[in-house]
Amino acid sequence: MRTLKEYPVNELKLIYQTLHASLPSEPELMDSLLLEDLQRFLQERASQDGVDVSTHSQWAGWLNDR
């Protein structure tokens, strides 16, 4: 089984955004360990790229490749 770091970041971003957008209709995702791990991994990668993930606009921009 692969670890998250073995997948392309853009693919992981797409999966994260898709899951995150589903939260209103699928609130049980809020308790998803996979979603939590994916978010933590992506935030670590964003931080390595110089993004302040505590600033929503920077985090969202990084997720959307802006």
ABEGO torsion letter per residue (X at the ends): XBBAAABBAAAAAAAAAAAAAAAAABAAAAABAAAAAAAAAAAAAAAAAGBBAABAAAAAAAAAGX
